[in-house]
Amino acid sequence: MTTYTSEPGTRLGGRYRLEDRIAASSGWAAWKAIDETLARAVTVFTFAPGFPRIGDVVTAARAASRLTDPRLAQVFDVEDAWDRAYIVMEWAAGETLGDMLSAGPLDPPQAGRMIADVAGALSSAHAAGVAHMCLSPGSVRWSQTGEVKVVGLGIDAALSGVVADDPVLTDTVGLGRLLYAALTGYWPGHDYPPLPPAPVLDGQPRSPHQVVAGVPLALSDLACLAMQSRPRDGREAGRLTTPDQLASALRSVLPPALPPLAPDPPGWQRDAPRPGRGRDGAPEDEYWPERRPGGRARWPDDTVEPGRASAGQRGSHQAEAKGPRPWLRQALNGGRARRSVMIIGGACLLVLVAVGAFALLPGSGGSPSSKAGNGPTTPAATVTTLRIASASGFDPLTSPKNDPNDENSQWAHYAIDGNPHTAWTSQWYRTATFGGLKSGSGLILNMGHRVKATSVTVTFGAPPGAHVELLIGNSDTLSKANLASMSLVASAISPTGTHVFSIAKPQAGRFLVIWFTRLPPKPGSTKWFMAAIYNVSVKGIG
């Protein structure tokens, strides 16, 4: 069997067109390619003439192709006949763990859940007799829907010539190192240069909770035990020698996780170019990663790095403060409006006292017992769970021409379908304040008729940082005037998980709006911001 060197544009097997080389080493190269038959992106490995380990790589790929766990990158095709050899695998989109750690360590719960998923995937692979044996932060990808994908199972080890006497234990140690890196941002060794090496004491890495403040002791201990080292304080702990043991131990100490985001709808560009400039050189749209007709960017400053405010973005806080319903904001913040409320309230109290006194005067007919038992009584209205007729995105501060998707209206039904595993998500923005484009956007609920809501329960995504207002009105018109006419009935700062908006003074209206004036980070990213709502329920009278 011979091999050959490829270049961009090469077509393999009559269907796989090589596009971009994404990795290479002595004797092999990995490519992003297009499967022209199925019109999808794939990963293709090609080999240079005389590469000595091609047989081992092909054997590893064939073994991995039998696995069906969705957390493992799938092997689609293996060719070793005639004068060429190549391997075709699933294109795993998303950020690698190494990419994520470039901005610092992960939140401990996120780190624990990610590694627990990786451990579960490797446990299923070990049950089929396949091991990874070459785990690194580049082996784990975090998808846009918050799912883990493990790449290079068996193949990376074969490419590098790595063998192990105990592959299961080798993978357990590798998982411990991944957990260590996710918790600290350091790599417990010297074989992964993109991350700084972990601090050591007596030749061993210091435990994670000694390196980074706030790392839970339980997670720190599990990382050490998986790496086959004992906690530094001399405490006794059981050994962890398999990925299954590590996965179970992690899940036992982690808080319950929120469900993943809704699956991407048809047309979602998983592999769209980096924001700023497209493949054709034209500026990208601000609602990354979706492209709009015409391709013109509406970012105030297309050269600004994500997360750093331009002049237009720095002014967005002022624009937000001067946004819809300024008189309501003033009333909530105090000042003359508060004093007016106190004066009016005092006057109302005096009127009530006078009316009560008059009712008790002789001959007034207002004695407590004079009307008892006379005439029909009106039953009190019952508060029940109200039916939500429909939902849609609500983006009244951007013209429909500039935002034809209306803040992802096509996903809005996920927020009211009662399924905890689906969600409405807003579009992505470069900053928490919508890239300086507007002062807010949200999700609008059509109740079908006028109702008087007493509370609204919303299940948000996990990342904190959102500023949310609950509005009520009688129109869903996309206009600033309609937004300004709506009443603010409740608000919340940084809600996560299930949050109940209690409405102290219910008002009647047909439409409820969950309005974001500040966005939380996109899960797994520090560069993009978006809102996520998994479920909404409304209680009231109607």
TIVEX-371760 format. One record per residue (C-alpha): x, y, z. Coordinates in steps of 0.001 Angstrom, whole numbers. Layout:
+---------+---------+---------+
|      c1 |      c2 |      c3 |
+---------+---------+---------+
|       X |       Y |       Z |
...
+---------+---------+---------+
This chain:
+---------+---------+---------+
|      c1 |      c2 |      c3 |
+---------+---------+---------+
|       0 |       0 |       0 |
|    1397 |    3389 |    -962 |
|     368 |    6878 |      39 |
|     541 |   10321 |   -1478 |
|     614 |   14009 |    -578 |
|   -2482 |   16106 |   -1247 |
|   -3126 |   19796 |   -1773 |
|   -6211 |   22075 |   -1665 |
|   -8693 |   21191 |   -4366 |
|   -7723 |   17505 |   -4470 |
|  -10783 |   15241 |   -4778 |
|  -10628 |   11875 |   -3015 |
|  -12913 |    8949 |   -3764 |
|  -14715 |   11088 |   -6299 |
|  -16551 |   13008 |   -3548 |
|  -14268 |   14485 |    -829 |
|  -12804 |   17842 |   -1910 |
|   -9945 |   19084 |     275 |
|  -10229 |   22754 |    1231 |
|   -8092 |   23885 |    4181 |
|   -5284 |   22102 |    5986 |
|   -6020 |   22374 |    9701 |
|   -3169 |   20311 |   11199 |
|     -71 |   18475 |   10063 |
|    2913 |   16595 |   11373 |
|    5642 |   14395 |    9985 |
|    3973 |   12152 |    7428 |
|     311 |   13159 |    7757 |
|   -2075 |   16089 |    7389 |
|   -5643 |   16813 |    8552 |
|   -7959 |   18759 |    6264 |
|  -11302 |   20405 |    6356 |
|  -13035 |   18999 |    3290 |
|  -16454 |   18922 |    1646 |
|  -18340 |   15717 |    1013 |
|  -19848 |   16752 |   -2304 |
|  -22268 |   13826 |   -2326 |
|  -23926 |   14751 |     982 |
|  -23033 |   18482 |     898 |
|  -21462 |   18547 |    4351 |
|  -18142 |   19427 |    5927 |
|  -15885 |   16539 |    6970 |
|  -12396 |   16009 |    8373 |
|  -10005 |   14079 |    6130 |
|   -6600 |   12632 |    7081 |
|   -4086 |   12109 |    4286 |
|    -611 |   10574 |    4479 |
|    2762 |   11237 |    2910 |
|    4603 |    8558 |     944 |
|    6325 |    6094 |    3238 |
|    4460 |    7068 |    6414 |
|    5320 |    4083 |    8635 |
|    2213 |    3923 |   10822 |
|    -506 |    3998 |    8171 |
|   -1563 |     434 |    8990 |
|   -2010 |    1260 |   12685 |
|   -3995 |    4394 |   11847 |
|   -6327 |    2567 |    9477 |
|   -6878 |    -191 |   12056 |
|   -7682 |    2391 |   14760 |
|  -10079 |    4231 |   12443 |
|  -11945 |    1054 |   11566 |
|  -12300 |     168 |   15250 |
|  -13637 |    3668 |   16018 |
|  -16105 |    3492 |   13118 |
|  -18099 |     823 |   14983 |
|  -18922 |    3191 |   17871 |
|  -22263 |    4981 |   18004 |
|  -21994 |    7273 |   21041 |
|  -22940 |   10775 |   19748 |
|  -20280 |   12313 |   22010 |
|  -17562 |   10624 |   19923 |
|  -16607 |   12041 |   16513 |
|  -17805 |    9483 |   13981 |
|  -15592 |    7815 |   11364 |
|  -17387 |    7888 |    8002 |
|  -14967 |    6297 |    5549 |
|  -11608 |    4497 |    5490 |
|   -9694 |    3853 |    2279 |
|   -6464 |    1851 |    2098 |
|   -6728 |     263 |   -1336 |
|   -4666 |     702 |   -4481 |
|   -2276 |    3694 |   -4412 |
|   -3873 |    5973 |   -1846 |
|   -5073 |    5921 |    1746 |
|   -7247 |    8398 |    3624 |
|   -9660 |    8569 |    6554 |
|  -12877 |   10590 |    6575 |
|  -14389 |   11697 |    9880 |
|  -17159 |   13867 |   11215 |
|  -16370 |   17592 |   11187 |
|  -16664 |   18549 |   14868 |
|  -17739 |   22177 |   15032 |
|  -17313 |   24407 |   18062 |
|  -14481 |   25541 |   20299 |
|  -11880 |   23163 |   21646 |
|  -11274 |   23062 |   25376 |
|   -7922 |   24670 |   24601 |
|   -9674 |   27561 |   22827 |
|  -11976 |   28050 |   25791 |
|   -9085 |   28054 |   28258 |
|   -7295 |   30805 |   26364 |
|   -9601 |   33215 |   28212 |
|   -8954 |   31591 |   31606 |
|  -10316 |   28625 |   33585 |
|  -13938 |   27550 |   33285 |
|  -16539 |   27886 |   36005 |
|  -16106 |   24775 |   38190 |
|  -19606 |   23349 |   37517 |
|  -19136 |   23744 |   33760 |
|  -15690 |   22161 |   33952 |
|  -17005 |   19237 |   35963 |
|  -19951 |   18580 |   33651 |
|  -17808 |   18773 |   30532 |
|  -15247 |   16273 |   31801 |
|  -18015 |   14023 |   33152 |
|  -19465 |   13885 |   29629 |
|  -16050 |   13149 |   28131 |
|  -15518 |   10412 |   30721 |
|  -18905 |    8912 |   29912 |
|  -18076 |    8885 |   26191 |
|  -14734 |    7174 |   26793 |
|  -16394 |    4653 |   29085 |
|  -18683 |    3610 |   26227 |
|  -15663 |    3370 |   23909 |
|  -13765 |    1195 |   26393 |
|  -16754 |   -1150 |   26564 |
|  -16223 |   -1712 |   22827 |
|  -12483 |   -2219 |   23246 |
|  -11365 |    1207 |   21928 |
|   -9288 |    3763 |   23874 |
|   -8041 |    7267 |   23150 |
|   -4635 |    7215 |   24917 |
|   -3686 |   10684 |   23665 |
|   -6056 |   13127 |   25405 |
|   -5302 |   16847 |   25313 |
|   -7424 |   20038 |   25431 |
|   -7576 |   19802 |   21636 |
|   -9326 |   16431 |   21901 |
|  -12519 |   17943 |   23359 |
|  -14873 |   20277 |   21524 |
|  -17805 |   22212 |   22966 |
|  -20608 |   22647 |   20430 |
|  -22843 |   25684 |   19989 |
|  -25662 |   23744 |   21649 |
|  -23600 |   23010 |   24768 |
|  -22679 |   19429 |   23875 |
|  -19340 |   17636 |   24118 |
|  -17580 |   15984 |   21195 |
|  -14423 |   13880 |   21629 |
|  -12167 |   13712 |   18565 |
|   -9184 |   11547 |   17648 |
|  -10290 |    8383 |   19463 |
|   -7485 |    5867 |   18896 |
|   -6378 |    7701 |   15743 |
|   -4306 |   10405 |   17488 |
|   -2396 |    7751 |   19407 |
|   -1761 |    5742 |   16229 |
|    -564 |    8850 |   14383 |
|    1881 |    9630 |   17201 |
|    2970 |    6052 |   17830 |
|    1642 |    6113 |   21413 |
|     972 |    2755 |   23067 |
|     -89 |    1917 |   26631 |
|      74 |   -1162 |   28833 |
|   -3233 |    -134 |   30470 |
|   -5228 |    2006 |   27997 |
|   -8145 |    2460 |   30412 |
|   -5925 |    3828 |   33174 |
|   -4098 |    5987 |   30631 |
|   -7385 |    7594 |   29609 |
|   -8380 |    8072 |   33263 |
|   -5144 |    9953 |   33915 |
|   -5755 |   11982 |   30760 |
|   -9230 |   12894 |   31985 |
|   -7785 |   14009 |   35318 |
|   -5395 |   16292 |   33472 |
|   -8239 |   17733 |   31401 |
|  -10224 |   18393 |   34575 |
|   -7171 |   20023 |   36156 |
|   -6737 |   22293 |   33117 |
|  -10429 |   23196 |   32964 |
|  -10431 |   24200 |   36653 |
|   -7155 |   26142 |   36631 |
|   -6142 |   27131 |   33097 |
|   -2803 |   25340 |   33662 |
|   -1634 |   22065 |   32145 |
|    -261 |   19511 |   34633 |
|    2741 |   18633 |   32498 |
|    4981 |   20003 |   29748 |
|    3484 |   18321 |   26682 |
|     824 |   20919 |   25843 |
|    2635 |   24231 |   25127 |
|    -492 |   26370 |   24460 |
|   -1214 |   26336 |   28221 |
|    1279 |   27310 |   30928 |
|    2609 |   24387 |   33006 |
|     990 |   23904 |   36394 |
|    2895 |   24982 |   39525 |
|    4628 |   22010 |   41103 |
|    5669 |   20994 |   44607 |
|    8004 |   18062 |   45214 |
|    7808 |   17198 |   41550 |
|    3994 |   16977 |   41415 |
|    1412 |   19562 |   40302 |
|    -163 |   21500 |   43132 |
|   -3824 |   20617 |   43599 |
|   -6314 |   22830 |   41708 |
|   -7749 |   24500 |   44817 |
|   -4183 |   25535 |   45759 |
|   -3693 |   27117 |   42338 |
|   -6993 |   28941 |   41795 |
|   -9166 |   30369 |   44547 |
|  -12752 |   29184 |   44576 |
|  -12201 |   25717 |   43109 |
|  -14395 |   23339 |   45169 |
|  -12344 |   20905 |   47216 |
|  -14372 |   17941 |   45912 |
|  -13559 |   18726 |   42260 |
|   -9928 |   19441 |   43136 |
|   -9609 |   16064 |   44846 |
|  -11205 |   14223 |   41914 |
|   -8723 |   15776 |   39492 |
|   -5840 |   14640 |   41688 |
|   -7238 |   11154 |   42187 |
|   -7819 |   10678 |   38457 |
|   -4199 |   11693 |   37851 |
|   -3268 |    9027 |   40441 |
|   -1973 |   11511 |   43018 |
|   -3260 |   11953 |   46589 |
|   -4677 |   15156 |   48110 |
|   -1901 |   17225 |   49661 |
|   -3512 |   17478 |   53093 |
|   -3078 |   13762 |   53752 |
|   -6773 |   12884 |   53587 |
|   -7565 |    9348 |   52500 |
|   -9673 |    8935 |   49375 |
|  -10633 |    6073 |   47096 |
|   -8794 |    5428 |   43871 |
|  -10166 |    6345 |   40464 |
|   -8924 |    3975 |   37780 |
|  -11649 |    4091 |   35104 |
|  -13501 |    6867 |   33259 |
|  -16805 |    5429 |   34476 |
|  -15725 |    5859 |   38116 |
|  -14668 |    9447 |   37425 |
|  -17931 |   10281 |   35617 |
|  -20007 |    8898 |   38503 |
|  -17934 |   10725 |   41108 |
|  -18209 |   14031 |   39237 |
|  -21975 |   13793 |   38817 |
|  -22382 |   13029 |   42517 |
|  -20774 |   16338 |   43555 |
|  -22161 |   18634 |   40830 |
|  -25401 |   20637 |   41085 |
|  -28173 |   19750 |   38599 |
|  -27483 |   21036 |   35109 |
|  -29829 |   23140 |   33006 |
|  -30995 |   21480 |   29782 |
|  -29090 |   22175 |   26546 |
|  -30159 |   24785 |   24046 |
|  -32582 |   23998 |   21268 |
|  -31124 |   22184 |   18248 |
|  -29988 |   24397 |   15409 |
|  -32732 |   24929 |   12817 |
|  -32140 |   24331 |    9092 |
|  -29906 |   26983 |    7586 |
|  -27791 |   27610 |   10702 |
|  -24217 |   28286 |    9617 |
|  -22116 |   26152 |   11924 |
|  -18965 |   26815 |    9947 |
|  -19473 |   30462 |    9049 |
|  -16334 |   32649 |    8833 |
|  -14943 |   34569 |   11793 |
|  -16909 |   37760 |   12577 |
|  -15493 |   40892 |   11058 |
|  -14871 |   39747 |    7488 |
|  -16506 |   37064 |    5398 |
|  -15014 |   34651 |    2899 |
|  -15694 |   37179 |     152 |
|  -14022 |   40002 |    2113 |
|  -17317 |   41768 |    2819 |
|  -18116 |   42867 |    6377 |
|  -20179 |   40426 |    8398 |
|  -23539 |   41215 |    9939 |
|  -23683 |   42034 |   13655 |
|  -26066 |   39158 |   14402 |
|  -23303 |   36567 |   14171 |
|  -23269 |   33949 |   12813 |
|  -26209 |   34724 |   10484 |
|  -25550 |   36643 |    7245 |
|  -28141 |   39033 |    5896 |
|  -28843 |   39896 |    2258 |
|  -26408 |   42556 |    1122 |
|  -23805 |   41577 |    3679 |
|  -23351 |   45116 |    5070 |
|  -22126 |   45350 |    8650 |
|  -23950 |   47486 |   11175 |
|  -21318 |   47257 |   13905 |
|  -20328 |   50751 |   15042 |
|  -16660 |   49831 |   14702 |
|  -15847 |   46729 |   12670 |
|  -12258 |   46670 |   13927 |
|  -13079 |   46579 |   17631 |
|  -12214 |   43340 |   19387 |
|  -15168 |   41416 |   20847 |
|  -15902 |   42572 |   24376 |
|  -14148 |   45952 |   23946 |
|  -16547 |   48864 |   23523 |
|  -16197 |   51313 |   20647 |
|  -17303 |   54905 |   20994 |
|  -20788 |   53935 |   19848 |
|  -20889 |   51030 |   22237 |
|  -19738 |   53073 |   25209 |
|  -22738 |   55299 |   24632 |
|  -25124 |   52362 |   24693 |
|  -25465 |   52549 |   28474 |
|  -26712 |   56106 |   28156 |
|  -29054 |   55107 |   25367 |
|  -30388 |   52308 |   27553 |
|  -31035 |   54730 |   30410 |
|  -32932 |   57021 |   28016 |
|  -34840 |   54135 |   26434 |
|  -38537 |   53236 |   26632 |
|  -40695 |   54258 |   29559 |
|  -38394 |   56953 |   31083 |
|  -41122 |   58038 |   33501 |
|  -41320 |   54492 |   34865 |
|  -37575 |   54368 |   35366 |
|  -37707 |   57673 |   37212 |
|  -40526 |   56413 |   39413 |
|  -38535 |   53314 |   40277 |
|  -35371 |   55265 |   40959 |
|  -36951 |   57917 |   43213 |
|  -36909 |   61701 |   42834 |
|  -39930 |   63852 |   42169 |
|  -42035 |   60943 |   40952 |
|  -41567 |   59184 |   44302 |
|  -42565 |   62323 |   46214 |
|  -45663 |   62631 |   44002 |
|  -46646 |   59069 |   44793 |
|  -46317 |   59796 |   48528 |
|  -48505 |   62910 |   48274 |
|  -51170 |   61136 |   46221 |
|  -51093 |   58163 |   48596 |
|  -51569 |   60445 |   51607 |
|  -54515 |   62194 |   49971 |
|  -56149 |   58865 |   49142 |
|  -55765 |   57777 |   52760 |
|  -57506 |   60930 |   54014 |
|  -60376 |   60378 |   51568 |
|  -60791 |   56768 |   52730 |
|  -60877 |   57844 |   56385 |
|  -63521 |   60488 |   55655 |
|  -65687 |   58054 |   53694 |
|  -65456 |   55494 |   56495 |
|  -66443 |   58017 |   59133 |
|  -69432 |   59173 |   57082 |
|  -70583 |   55586 |   56629 |
|  -70752 |   55106 |   60398 |
|  -72845 |   58249 |   61076 |
|  -76455 |   57628 |   62283 |
|  -78887 |   57549 |   59377 |
|  -76217 |   57184 |   56814 |
|  -77269 |   53600 |   56077 |
|  -73685 |   52624 |   56413 |
|  -73606 |   50760 |   59718 |
|  -71695 |   47507 |   59586 |
|  -74853 |   45403 |   59956 |
|  -77371 |   47443 |   58011 |
|  -76692 |   45695 |   54671 |
|  -75676 |   42288 |   55931 |
|  -77221 |   39432 |   53997 |
|  -78908 |   41705 |   51459 |
|  -78328 |   41360 |   47703 |
|  -76095 |   39036 |   45668 |
|  -72340 |   38760 |   46302 |
|  -69667 |   38769 |   43564 |
|  -67314 |   35741 |   43748 |
|  -63592 |   36483 |   43880 |
|  -61716 |   35875 |   40598 |
|  -59598 |   32716 |   40593 |
|  -55917 |   32788 |   39678 |
|  -55066 |   29931 |   37289 |
|  -52363 |   28953 |   34822 |
|  -53165 |   30794 |   31605 |
|  -52732 |   29418 |   28108 |
|  -50149 |   31195 |   25921 |
|  -51509 |   31361 |   22374 |
|  -48175 |   31984 |   20633 |
|  -44711 |   33494 |   21016 |
|  -42294 |   35325 |   18757 |
|  -39126 |   37339 |   18889 |
|  -39612 |   41018 |   19632 |
|  -37145 |   43449 |   18094 |
|  -38990 |   46781 |   17779 |
|  -35835 |   48893 |   17851 |
|  -34507 |   47446 |   14568 |
|  -36385 |   47679 |   11278 |
|  -37733 |   44420 |    9783 |
|  -35581 |   45104 |    6726 |
|  -32431 |   44967 |    8822 |
|  -33672 |   42072 |   10944 |
|  -35964 |   39829 |    8889 |
|  -35691 |   37023 |   11479 |
|  -37155 |   39299 |   14190 |
|  -34817 |   38090 |   16938 |
|  -35100 |   34404 |   15966 |
|  -38901 |   34219 |   15903 |
|  -38575 |   30838 |   14221 |
|  -37375 |   29418 |   17558 |
|  -39862 |   31203 |   19827 |
|  -42254 |   28245 |   20082 |
|  -39531 |   26309 |   21947 |
|  -40087 |   28641 |   24926 |
|  -43736 |   27614 |   25327 |
|  -43681 |   23950 |   24259 |
|  -43219 |   22643 |   27822 |
|  -40084 |   20733 |   26794 |
|  -37168 |   21441 |   29194 |
|  -34660 |   20400 |   26522 |
|  -35555 |   23075 |   23962 |
|  -35138 |   26835 |   24116 |
|  -35633 |   30106 |   22319 |
|  -32326 |   31906 |   21917 |
|  -31734 |   35437 |   20716 |
|  -29228 |   36281 |   18045 |
|  -25580 |   36645 |   19047 |
|  -24048 |   40036 |   19758 |
|  -20510 |   41274 |   20289 |
|  -21252 |   42886 |   23657 |
|  -23755 |   42432 |   26472 |
|  -25383 |   45716 |   25395 |
|  -26259 |   44490 |   21891 |
|  -23094 |   45801 |   20276 |
|  -24330 |   49378 |   20752 |
|  -27072 |   48802 |   18144 |
|  -30096 |   49182 |   20407 |
|  -31112 |   49273 |   24057 |
|  -32897 |   45934 |   24173 |
|  -34846 |   43104 |   22559 |
|  -36826 |   40133 |   23780 |
|  -39584 |   37560 |   23485 |
|  -43262 |   38524 |   23187 |
|  -46089 |   36255 |   24368 |
|  -49536 |   36513 |   22776 |
|  -52123 |   35489 |   25374 |
|  -54925 |   35483 |   22769 |
|  -57032 |   38013 |   24683 |
|  -56674 |   40537 |   27481 |
|  -55629 |   38913 |   30740 |
|  -54490 |   40113 |   34143 |
|  -51241 |   38243 |   34888 |
|  -50219 |   37867 |   38535 |
|  -46917 |   36025 |   37983 |
|  -44728 |   34791 |   35143 |
|  -42280 |   31903 |   35639 |
|  -39320 |   31864 |   33250 |
|  -36535 |   29291 |   32949 |
|  -33423 |   31116 |   31744 |
|  -30086 |   29715 |   30615 |
|  -27257 |   29093 |   33063 |
|  -24848 |   32033 |   32485 |
|  -25588 |   35018 |   34758 |
|  -25408 |   38652 |   33700 |
|  -28797 |   39403 |   32114 |
|  -30939 |   42413 |   32979 |
|  -34592 |   41552 |   32316 |
|  -37858 |   43480 |   32461 |
|  -41410 |   42113 |   32248 |
|  -43710 |   44354 |   30207 |
|  -47426 |   44184 |   29406 |
|  -49274 |   45842 |   26542 |
|  -52027 |   45497 |   23977 |
|  -50155 |   45414 |   20677 |
|  -47297 |   43458 |   19106 |
|  -46439 |   46173 |   16599 |
|  -42701 |   46465 |   16012 |
|  -42236 |   50132 |   16839 |
|  -40561 |   52262 |   19452 |
|  -43917 |   53913 |   20195 |
|  -45547 |   50589 |   21009 |
|  -42628 |   49615 |   23230 |
|  -42862 |   52923 |   25081 |
|  -46601 |   52415 |   25636 |
|  -46083 |   49136 |   27490 |
|  -46126 |   49009 |   31280 |
|  -43195 |   47701 |   33297 |
|  -44632 |   45294 |   35896 |
|  -41529 |   43424 |   37171 |
|  -37780 |   43152 |   36643 |
|  -34777 |   41005 |   37570 |
|  -31005 |   41392 |   37627 |
|  -28871 |   38402 |   36587 |
|  -31573 |   35712 |   36738 |
|  -30468 |   32125 |   36031 |
|  -32456 |   28912 |   36027 |
|  -36115 |   29207 |   37000 |
|  -37150 |   32707 |   38080 |
|  -40629 |   33860 |   39149 |
|  -41649 |   37416 |   38242 |
|  -44289 |   38363 |   40831 |
|  -46522 |   41211 |   39648 |
|  -47463 |   43346 |   42639 |
|  -50048 |   45410 |   40752 |
|  -51517 |   43291 |   37938 |
|  -52591 |   45169 |   34818 |
|  -54727 |   43904 |   31967 |
|  -53177 |   43348 |   28571 |
|  -53009 |   40889 |   25697 |
|  -49229 |   40760 |   25253 |
|  -46434 |   40043 |   27730 |
|  -42831 |   40831 |   26805 |
|  -39725 |   39349 |   28432 |
|  -37435 |   42257 |   27609 |
|  -33641 |   42044 |   27876 |
|  -31716 |   45272 |   28388 |
|  -28465 |   43398 |   28972 |
|  -27470 |   39970 |   27643 |
|  -25642 |   37143 |   29435 |
|  -22649 |   35441 |   27797 |
|  -23307 |   32674 |   25297 |
|  -22716 |   29307 |   27049 |
|  -19106 |   28220 |   26677 |
|  -17946 |   31552 |   25218 |
|  -16496 |   34786 |   26543 |
|  -16743 |   36590 |   23201 |
|  -20437 |   36456 |   22357 |
|  -23651 |   37292 |   24172 |
|  -27206 |   36013 |   23775 |
|  -30421 |   35400 |   25701 |
|  -31914 |   31938 |   26247 |
|  -35388 |   31008 |   27531 |
|  -36326 |   27357 |   27964 |
|  -39861 |   27636 |   29297 |
|  -42453 |   30248 |   30259 |
|  -45680 |   29839 |   32211 |
|  -48159 |   32566 |   33150 |
|  -50578 |   32654 |   36077 |
|  -53357 |   35159 |   36425 |
|  -56990 |   35977 |   35734 |
|  -58317 |   35811 |   32233 |
+---------+---------+---------+
